[in-house]
């Protein structure tokens, strides 16, 4: 028998040693499947970092939401290519190659058992933190009557001091310990912040934004790096909250997938995620577009590979006309409001075309009485602008100021600071009911009504654009479709027929 020697080993000994090495490697099973009519090779393996790392280095291996696994389109040399690529990190096992001939196509969209929704905690009592002054010093506190089961633990925590004179709890912990205080209270309560309590710490902001969710073993928090990027780029707080919520939903939709797995997704996975969401919950096109924007930003900041994000599909926006109150309905609503503060606030929104966020940020010095203008600071897009200050609005404001002396903002809450947007909405809702106004609409509808009534009164569209603070004239042009000024002058062909 001829024995070939290789560096002191026989061929038999060499083969045995090589087999031992292969047996020590993790197993990578291949399975032939048909994906939307195309034969592919599906990979399945026990979680192993070396295999996952090697997959991430080969962009021709993609992740499929339909399959719930990694795959590659099958060609004549695919098997040999897999063996070559994974030779030193895994044993490529072909025993399951034709074990399960699965065909996956569009009919399977929306039936993924491993996709999940964020689960909310049971509804808890709310504690609102607000700033207050004691002898010129600023503190954070809240008002709450603790039940006996919590009272002792609150006292023993060392976080709080009770002020009998003010009937409120002071948070005695240092600023850097505020996060620990929130974690402590979150066991029993949902924590909200007064509009005047400004907290810039992103770890605390993230905790507040995610406090309502059940955090199981598979829960993935939104990476701070993403929030830091949004803050450093001077995005508004509302945009930060929206983008955080959209990204958090996306990251937690994939059961059993780590952040590293999700970072390896391609365009097809992002598109399929939105398709499933659209079929399950039917969100509006604007919500899906917000999600697309947030996820695109996330991959730009944290993605581990370059994606052609312009290929992410977007739904067509609904061309929906805004609701508008008639002049008679506005008069009816105002007639039902007797409290001077509420009447001045809502009429100012209508007469100046303000957003609800703009009216609560107004200061007394923003009333430019001699010029008949209102100065709006840092509105949407962080832009300043001027808008019209009506004489009627000024008279209502002066009547309100005769009995009130706000310190910082034109309209303040019970304990100072910005007025509550919830209170504004409640006042309008009650006034509409009393006035029997059935037109569907919200506080923002007063702004739409301002623009529409200006147009019907003959105001040039360019001036309306300036007053509203629209970046593009196309946004303002929507009011030409709402106005009945020109439509009322048209004679219907029905009126030309003798009946």
Secondary structure, DSSP 4 states (H G I P E B T S, - for coil): ----EETTEEHHHHHHHHHHHHHHSEEEEEEEEEETTEEEEEEE-S--HHHHHHHHT-TTSEEETTTTEEEEE--TTHHHHHHHHTTTTEEEE-TTTTT---EE-GGGTT--TTB--PPBPPP-EEEEEEEEEETTEEEEEE-----HHHHHHHHHHSSEEEETTTTEEEE-S-GGGHHHHHHHHTTTEEEEE-TT-----HHHHHHHHHTTB---TT--PPPHHHHHHHHHTT--HHHHHHHHHHHHHHHTTBTT--HHHHHT--HHHHHHHHHHHHHHH---HHHHHHHHHHHHHHHHHH-SS---GGGS--PPPP-PPPP---HHHHHHHHHT--SHHHHHHHHHHHHHT--HHHHTT--GGGEEGGGTEEEE-S-TTS--EEEE--HHHHHHHHHHHHH---SSSSSB-TTSSBPPHHHHHHHHHHHHHHTT--S---HHHHHHHHHHHHHHTT--HHHHHHHHT-SSHHHHTTHHHH--TTGGGPPPGGGGS--
